[in-house]
Amino acid sequence: AAARAEVGATGLPELEVRTLSGEGWARMQNGDIRGGIEVLQVARELTELVQFSDIERADVLFRLGCCRYKLSSISSAIGLFDEALALCERAELPADMLASQIYAWRSRCRRRQSDYEAAREDAARALELAQSTNDPRAVAGAFFQASFVAEKMGHLILSRQYAQQARAIYSELNDQRNLGRIMLNL
């Protein structure tokens, strides 16, 4: 936030959007969700300029959707995630990592709405895309999400298998925070 004026003075909208997106995400992670939304709305307006790609627009919409989810505005979050996915699909460059994250968060929304079949489909798609990126952190997160959905659907053995796969990856990554979370779920 302190660097925002200096970044704005550079006259580079691309740098400004990256700064705003990072600040908005950090605010959300630290509990200032409404502040994060305000910052991300500015980033969203900037991404409407022609020099921005659909992937950059989708990223900002994804971050806004996460903020809406955190505020329990589930319908708004799903709408933002749907928009972001549409942008990812029509993008000229592949955006599998971003799409995987969007599907995982939309799966959370579907779970909150008790639409477990849709949540399962989104979690499966998130896992498939995460595995195609070869990013272990994304794969572990997708397994974690799939574990929650399987548990809600009453598939306890499958839920445990997914959780154990996530645990193994988090253990390899030495990610103590997520390892602790998955152990609680197990």
N, C-alpha and C positions, 0 to 999 in steps of 0.2 A: 504494500500500500504506500509505503514511503517513497518508493521509486516511481510511482505512477506518473507524477508530473514530469519527471525527467524522461521517462519513456515516451510520454505524449509529445514532448518537445522534439523528439527525434524525427517526427513526421512519418514514421513507419507504422502503418496500421497493423501489419502482420505482427510486429513486436508488441504492439499495444494489446492486441487480442490475446496473444500468448500470456502476457503479464496479467491481464484481467481474468483469463481462464484459470490460471494458477492461483490467483488471489481468491477468486470465488470458491474454488475447490478447497483451499486452505481454510477459508472462513466456515464452510460447511463442516469440514472435519473437526474444527474447533468449537462447533456448536452455535456459531453465528450464522444460522441458515438464512434468515431474511437479508442479512448483509451480503451473503454470498449470492443470493438471487439478484439483488440490486446490481452488483458488480457484473454478474453474468448477463444481465439484460443489456448492459452497455456493450459487452462483447458481442452479444447476439445482433445488436443493431449494426455494429461494425462489420460483421461477417456478411451482411447483406450487400456490401460493396462488391463490384464485379471481380476484383482481384482474388477473392477468396474462393476456395474450392468447396464442393459439397461435403467433403470429409471434414473440413474445418467447421462448417456450419453444423454438421452432425455432432461433432465433439462438444460444441457449446450447448446444443439442445440436450445431449446426453447428460451433461453436468447440471443443467437446469432441472432435468427430470429427476436426477438423484436428490437435488434439494427439495423438490416437491414431494418425493417419497418420504424424505426425513420429516416433512411437515404433515405427513399423513394425508396429503392431497393426492390420493392414489389415481383417480381418474385423470387428473392433469398430468401426472407423471407418465401414465401409459400413453397419453396423447403425444407427449414430447418424445418418448421412446419410439413410438410408431413413426413420427416425423423423421427422427434421426435415422432409423433403419431404412426408410425410403430414400433418404439422401445417400446412405452408404451403398445401397443397391444400384443407384444410378451414377455413382462416382466412377470416374475413369480409372482410378487407381484402386487396387484392392485395399479393403479396410477391415480385414478379418478380426484383428485384435479389438478394434472399436466395436464392431458388430457383436463380438462375443461378450464384451462387457455390457452392451445394451441389452442383449437377450438375458443375461444373468440378472440384471436389475429389474427387467420387466417380469422375469420369473418371480422375483420377490413380491412385486405388485400383485401378480395373479394369485400367489399364495395368500396374501393379505385379503384378497377378495374371495378366498376359498374356491377358486377355480383351479383345482389341482391338475386337471388334465392339460389345460393351457400352460400352467406353470411347468409341468413335466416336459411339454414340447419345447418351451423356451429354454429350459435347463439343458435338454438334450442338444439343442442347436448351439447353445453357448459352449458346451463341452466339445462338440464336433469342431467348431471354429477355433477354440483355444488349442486343441490338439494340432490343428493344421498350422498354427503359428510357432509351434515348438517353444512356447514360453511356459516354463514350469509353474510360475506364480499364477498365470491365467488358468492353466489346467487345474491346479489345486483349488482355486476359487470356484471353478465350474463344478468340480467334483463335490465341493462343500455344498454348493447350492443344490445340486442334484440329490445329495444326501438328505437335505431338509425336505425337499419335495417328496422323495420316496417315503420318508418317515410319515409325512402328513397323509399320504395315500395308503398307509398301512403296510407298506412293503419294507418291513424292518430289516430283513437280511440284506436286501439290496441297499438300503440306507446305510447299513453298517459297512458294506463293501466299498461304497463310494467314500464314506468317511475315512476308512482305513487307507484308501488310495490318496486322499487329500493329506492325511496325517503323514504318510511316507514322504510325500513331496515337501511338505512344510518342514519336516525333520531334516531333509537334505538341504533345504534352503536356510536352515537354522532360524526360521521365522517363529520365534517363541510366542509372539502374540497370537498368531493364528493357530499355532500348535495347541496352545492352551484352550482356545475357543473350540477347536475340533475335539479335543479330549473331553471337554464338558459335554459336547453333544453325544460322543460315544458312550 
